[in-house]
Amino acid sequence: MTRIWAAVVVAVALVVGGCTSSSSSTGPEPTFSPNPKHAELLARADLAPCPPSTTGTVSGGLPNVTLPCLGHGPAVRLGGLRGRPLVLNIWGSWCRPCQKETKFFAQAYDEMKPGVRFLGVDTEESDPDSALDFAAHVSPPMRYPSVLDEDRKVLIELHGPIAVPSTVFVRADGTVVKQVSSAYDSLAQLRADIARYLGVRR
């Protein structure tokens, strides 16, 4: 079956080893198209529920942005994610480097989810159903939760080079340790950075 995400035509530009999209949309909630297969895609993607978040803010933490869950679960206030170390990956199904590195995040999530929280930020997605289809068909499947950032709020508010993919490492107290604005080339490289910045090893 032809994958939906492979059929989406997008403009891709390389920025600091990543890519950016030329379009954006606004709105507080994801605007799912009337796709009769949406429920099937949601079930097939089988993303873990989005985590709960608190209302407080942390100096040096993630942007104070609330984003809707791509799968099941509550909207997530990024600045209120605390209690466990966090790996935040900014991605899009339209982004070729994201397509290559996602399998490493899926493997790391399977290995480390008891001690590390993983959250994807699906950015500038022209069709959220494409993101669900991508999550279901990448091998191994992407099971960690993702939120939808249609108008690039997170990328705009983060300091440093703006690129997709980007990965942000966040301490359990909510403070940002490191932002990596390039794609990962291997699972070993991702494991090494999780150990280096969050002190967690599998």
N, C-alpha and C positions, 0 to 999 in steps of 0.2 A: 504494500500500500504506500502510495506516495505520501511522504510526510508533509504536513501542512507548513511547517516552518521552512522547509526547503523550497516551497513555492512562493514564499513572500518576497517580493522585489523591493529592495531597499538600497539606499545610498550609503556606502561604507567608506569611511576615510580613516587612515591610520594616524593615531595621535599617541606619541610616546609609547609605541609598541602596542597600542590598542586601537579602538575604532569608535566613531561617533555616528549618531544618526542625524539626519537633517530635518526631521519632523518631530513635532511634539503636540500633545493635546492636553487640555485642562479638564478639571472636574474632580470632586472629592472621592468619587467611587469609580471602580473599574467599569468601563462601558462595554460589556460583553455583547457581541453581535448576536442576532437571533439565529444562532447556529443550532440546528436540531441535535447535533452530536456533542453539544457542550457538556451535558451531564455525563456522557460516555467518556469524554476526554478528562473531565475532572476525576472520575473514578479510576481511569487508567493511570493518570499521573500519580495518584495516591500520595500526595504531598503530606508530610507531617503537619499537624495543626500549628498555626502561628502562635508564638508565645505571648503570654500576658505581659504587660508593661506597666510601670508605675507613672505617677504624675510629677515626681520631682525632677529637677535638672541637676546636672553635674558639670562643674567647670572643667573644660577640656574633654568633654564627652561628645557623643554623636549629635548631629543636628536635631533640634527640637521639632521634628517633623512626624506627623502621623499618616501612615499609609495603609490602604486596604490590603487584606490578605488575598493572595492569588488563589489559594485553595480554600480550606476550611479554617475557621478560627477568627479571633477578633482582629480589628485594625490594630496596628502596632505603632506605638510612639517610640521611635528609635532612641531618643534621649532618655527614655525610661527603662531601657533594658539593662538590668543589673542582676547580680547574684551568681553568675557563671561567666567564665571567659567566653568571648564571642568572636567568631569569624564571620564577617559581613562581606559578602561577595556581590558586587554590582555587575549585572550581566544583561544580555538581551539575546533572544533567539536569532536575531538578525546579524549578530556580531560573530565573525568567523573565529577570532581568537577565543571568544567565550565558548564556542562550540567545541574547541579542542581541549580547553582546560576543565570543563564541567565534570568530566569523568573523574578527575583527580579529587575534586571537592566531594563528589558522591562517595568515593572510596574512603576519604578521610572522615566524612560524616559517619559512615558505617562503623569505622574503627573507634572513633573518639567521642561519639555523641553522649556517652555517660558523663564525660568530664568537660566537654566543650559544646557550646551552642553554635549552630550554624544557621545563618539566615541569608537568603538571597534577596537582592533588590533588582527586580526586573524593570529596566528603565527604557523609556521611549518605545514601548511595544505598540505597534500599529494594531495588533489583534491579540488580546490576551489568550485566546484559544490556541494561537501559534505557540505561545510560551508553554501552555499545558501539554501540547503535543510534543514539543521538544523535550520537556522534563520526562515524559513517559518513554520516549524512544532512545534517548542517549543511553549508552551502555558503559557501566551499570546505570540504572535509572536514577534520576535526581529525586530523592525522597525528602530532603530537608525543605523546610518551609520557605516561601518567598512572599514578598509584598510587591505591590505594583506602584511604580513611580513614573507615571505617564509624562510628567512635565519636568523631569530632571531636577527635582528639588534637592535631592541628596547630593548629586554631583555639583550643583551650584553652590551649596553651602559648605561643602568640604574644602579644606585648604589644600593647596598643592595642585599638581597637574590634573586636569580633568580628562579622564579617559575611561573607556569601557573596553575590557574589564578593569576593575579596580577591586582591591581587597583591603579591608580595614580590620585591624586586630584591636580588640577592646578588652581591657582588664575586667575582672569581676565587679570592680567598683564603678564601672561605667566610663572610665577614662580611656581615650584612644592612645594606643602605644605606637602604632605604625600604620601608614597607608602605602600600599604597593600598587602603583598605576601601570601594571603590565601583566601579561598573561603568565600563568605557571606552565612550565614545560614538562613537569613530572610530579608524581605523587611524593617522591622523596624530597623534592624542593619545597613542596607545600608543608609536609611534615616538619621539615627543618625550621621553617618560619614559625609554625605553631609552637614548636619547642622554644625557639629563640625569643619570641615576643610574648608568649602566654605561659611559658614554663610547663606545658603539658606535652607528655609523650604517650604514645600508644602502649 
